[in-house]
């Protein structure tokens, strides 16, 4: 039995969980999230807890047991408190700006890079344009958007410029020296 999968998920106040035909729907003050359970995984709501069980001991079913429980837990937490990830832009002349449903990133290239913001994600940029905050009830979506934006210019180890996660340490390398 999966150690993570057998733990019941508490349904916190403010969230409602409905399960029908293998689809888990969680509603809360931050929105609504849905997740389709994989084959062999069954979930039920009982006494303000969601219990996730598996129907067989096949290897692939066992692998999804803990995953399904964790995703449901993240959905409940997301519709109540939400998830936030921060990005920092470092470099001379490097900045960002919001333009409607897209963010424009000036990263030292010939033209600015544009990223379309997906539905359900709220982006905020500070006044200097060097700090970006990504907020959504969907944990996976927050991480994907942050990784996509960071992929335009990841922090490089020689000068340290680029886009990094808030609190990320970039190990600096020594450049070549002329003998």
N, C-alpha and C positions, 0 to 999 in steps of 0.2 A: 504494500500500500504506500502511496506517495505521502511523505511526511507533510508536505505543503498542501497537497490536494485534500487530505482528510480533515483539515482544520475548517470549521464552519466560518463563513464570512458574516460578520455582524452588519445588519442594515441600520445605519445611523439615522437619527431623527432628521427629517427633511428629505429623505430619499425614498422612492418607491420602486420596488423591483417586481417586474412581471415576466413570467416565463411561459411561452406558448410555442408549440411546434419546434422546439430546439432553438428558439431565438430569445435571448435575454434582453429585456428593455429596462433601462434604469433612468428615472426622471428625478430631477432636483431643481434647485434654484438657478443653477448655471446652464441648464439645458437638458437634453435627452440623448442618451447613447444606446446603441444596440450592438449585440454581438451574437453571431450564429455559432452555436456549440458544435465542435467537431463530432464525427461519427463515433459512437461508443461512449460518449460523455453525456451524463444526465444531471440536471440541476433542479432543485426544488426549494421553495421558500417555506420555512416552517418556524414559527415562534420568533420572528424578526431575525432569522439567520438564513443564509443561503447555503445549502449543503450540495456539494459537487461529488458525484460518484461516477464510477465507470462500469460498463456492462460486461467487459471481458478483460482478460489478462494479456492480450496481444501487445507486442512491444510498442507499436505506434499509438495505441490507445493509452497505455501507461504513460507515454511521453507527453500526451496532451492533458493529463489529469491535473497536474499542478499548474500548468500554464493557464488552463481555463479558469481555475479558482483565482489565480493572481490577477487575470484580466478583469474578472468580475469585481474583485476588491478595488482595483484601480478605477473602474467605472464609477463605483459608489463614492469613492473619495473625490473623484473628479467633478461629479455633479454637485457636491457639497462645497468643497473648498477650491477646486481647480488646480491646475499646474502652471508653473511659471519657470522659464529658463531665460537666462540673460546672456547676451553677447557683448563683447567689447571690441572696438575697432581701434587699432593702434598703427600709427604711421603719419608722416607729415602729409597733409592734404587728404587723408583718408576720412571719409564721412558717409553718412547715410541720410536719406530723407524719404518721408512718406508722400506718395502721390496717389490718393484714392485707394484702390485695392492692390497697389504694388509698392515695393520699396526699391528705391534707386540707390545703388552703392557706388560711390566714387572711390576706386581702389588703385589708382595710378595707371589704369589702362587708358587706351585712346578714347574710349567712350564708357559711360557709366553702365554698370550691370543692373538689369531689372529682374526682380523676382515677384511673381504673382502670388499674393497672399491667399491661401485656400480658405474656403468658408469654414466658420467655426473657430478661427484663430484671430486673436486681437494682438496687433503689434503696436508698440509705443517706442518712440525715439526721443531721447533727451534733447535739450536745447543745443548742445554742442554737436550732436549727430554722431557721437562716438559710442553711445550705449543704447542697445536694443533690448527690449523686454518682450518676450513671446508668452502669451497667456491663452489657455484653452482648457476645457474640461477633459479633453482626450490626451492622455499622457503620451501615447505613441505619436500623435500628430505634432505635439509640441517638440518632441525630440527630432522628428523628421524635418520639420521646418528649420529648426536651429542648425541641424547638420547640413541641409541644403544651402542655407545662407553662408555658413562657414566654409563650404566647399569652394566658393568663389575665390577665396584667398586665405587659406589656412595660415596660422602664425608660423613664420619661418625662423629657424634657429640662429641665424647669423646676425640679423639686425632686430629681430623680434617683432617686426611689423606684420600686420595681417589681422584676421578676425579670430578671436579666441573666446571660449566660454568664460563666463564670470568666475574668477577664482582659479582658472587654469594656469599652471606654471609651465612656461616654455623654457626648456633647457637650452641655454645659449652655448654655441660652439665658437671656438676661436677661429678667426679667419686665417687665410694664408699669409705668411710673412715673407718679406723679401730678404734674402740672405746677403 
